[in-house]
Amino acid sequence: MSEIKVDTLTGKTTATTVTGPDLFKTDELQGKTSAGDITVTSEGGAATQSLQQGLVKSYMAANGQGTISVRGSFNATSLTDHGTGEYQYSFVNNMQNNEYVPSICCQWDENDDNKLAFSGVRKAGSSLETNQLGIGAANTSTTLLDVLRFFGQVVGDLA
């Protein structure tokens, strides 16, 4: 069997570089067969998973009481307060369709007797929107309430 050892590989028309035996540096990854398809083998080696499908496509962490403010975000732009217990953030890059999966949670004041019963997607009964995620929080009486912080993230396909 033949073996090739090099310290640096440089692309013919671009500055793509591979450095050292354990370090790979690149600004972009694409699948060999299809640009949007990279498969990762599981830790045990028995299963594979699509890298793109397994990534969080957007998240928002924000203060939910008083003047709302963003604490951290990715692929998220404007943050809107729609009144008590209702918030919305818009995506920079839209989702491909409304079949994505949001995960939402909130932090409430430990001194508040109206403990949080649930948090979820705003506009119950309507479909998810491809350009934004609405978040709602309510107490055990299902009364909407502002929370200290709210968090939302989305997995699914980008447009």
C-alpha positions in Angstrom: 0.0 0.0 0.0 1.2 3.5 -0.8 1.3 6.4 1.7 1.5 10.1 1.0 2.6 12.4 3.8 2.4 16.2 3.5 2.3 19.2 5.9 0.3 21.5 3.6 -2.1 21.0 0.7 -3.1 24.1 -1.3 -5.9 24.2 -3.8 -5.1 25.0 -7.3 -7.4 28.0 -7.6 -8.2 28.9 -4.0 -6.3 29.1 -0.7 -7.8 25.9 0.8 -5.2 24.6 3.3 -4.7 21.4 5.4 -2.2 21.8 8.2 -0.5 19.0 10.2 -1.7 15.4 10.9 -4.5 16.3 13.4 -5.6 19.8 12.3 -7.9 20.6 9.3 -8.8 24.2 8.7 -11.4 25.4 6.2 -14.0 28.1 5.8 -16.5 25.9 4.1 -17.5 22.2 4.0 -19.5 20.6 1.2 -20.5 17.0 0.6 -18.6 15.3 -2.2 -21.7 13.8 -3.9 -24.1 16.6 -3.0 -23.0 20.0 -1.6 -25.8 19.9 1.0 -25.1 16.3 2.2 -22.4 15.5 4.8 -22.8 12.3 6.8 -21.3 11.8 10.3 -20.6 8.4 11.7 -21.8 7.8 15.3 -19.4 7.4 18.2 -19.9 3.6 18.2 -19.6 3.5 14.4 -23.0 1.7 13.9 -25.1 4.6 12.8 -24.8 7.7 10.6 -26.5 11.1 10.8 -26.8 14.0 8.5 -24.6 16.8 9.8 -26.8 19.6 8.4 -30.0 18.1 9.8 -28.5 17.7 13.3 -27.5 21.4 13.7 -29.5 24.0 15.5 -30.5 26.5 12.8 -31.5 29.4 15.1 -31.6 30.3 18.8 -32.5 33.3 21.0 -31.9 33.9 24.7 -33.5 37.1 26.0 -34.7 38.9 29.1 -38.4 38.8 29.3 -39.4 41.4 32.0 -39.3 45.1 31.7 -37.3 46.2 28.7 -36.7 43.0 26.8 -33.1 42.5 25.6 -31.2 39.8 23.7 -28.7 37.9 25.8 -27.4 35.8 22.9 -28.6 34.7 19.5 -27.8 32.9 16.2 -29.6 33.4 12.9 -32.0 35.7 14.8 -32.7 39.3 14.1 -35.4 41.5 15.6 -37.0 40.7 18.9 -40.6 41.9 19.5 -42.6 42.0 22.8 -46.3 41.4 21.9 -47.5 42.0 25.4 -47.5 40.1 28.7 -46.0 36.7 28.2 -45.7 36.9 24.4 -42.5 37.3 22.5 -41.3 36.8 18.9 -38.0 36.7 17.1 -37.4 36.7 13.4 -34.9 34.5 11.6 -32.1 36.0 9.5 -32.3 33.0 7.1 -35.8 31.6 6.8 -36.7 28.0 7.4 -37.5 25.9 4.3 -41.1 25.1 5.5 -43.2 25.1 8.6 -42.2 21.6 9.5 -39.3 22.6 11.7 -39.1 21.7 15.4 -38.8 24.6 18.0 -37.7 23.9 21.6 -38.8 26.6 24.1 -38.2 27.2 27.8 -38.4 30.0 30.2 -37.0 31.0 33.6 -39.3 32.6 36.1 -38.8 34.5 39.3 -38.4 32.1 42.2 -40.4 34.5 44.5 -43.4 34.5 42.0 -46.3 32.5 43.3 -47.6 32.1 39.8 -45.2 29.3 38.8 -44.8 28.7 35.1 -47.0 25.9 33.8 -45.9 25.9 30.2 -44.1 27.8 27.5 -44.7 27.2 23.9 -45.1 28.6 20.4 -47.2 31.7 20.3 -50.5 31.7 18.3 -51.8 28.3 19.4 -53.6 26.4 16.7 -51.8 28.2 13.8 -48.9 26.7 11.9 -45.3 27.7 12.4 -44.1 30.6 10.3 -40.9 30.1 8.1 -39.5 33.6 9.0 -40.1 33.9 12.8 -40.8 32.1 16.0 -43.3 33.3 18.6 -42.9 32.3 22.2 -45.5 32.4 25.0 -45.4 31.7 28.7 -48.2 31.1 31.1 -48.8 30.1 34.7 -50.8 27.1 36.1 -54.1 29.1 35.5 -53.0 29.5 31.8 -52.7 33.2 32.3 -49.9 34.7 30.2 -47.1 36.1 32.3 -43.7 37.8 31.7 -40.7 35.6 32.7 -37.2 36.6 33.7 -35.7 35.0 30.6 -36.9 33.0 27.7 -35.0 30.7 25.4 -35.9 29.3 22.0 -34.1 27.2 19.4 -35.0 25.6 16.1 -33.9 22.5 14.2 -35.0 21.7 10.7 -34.2 22.6 7.1 -33.1 26.2 6.1 -34.5 27.6 2.9 
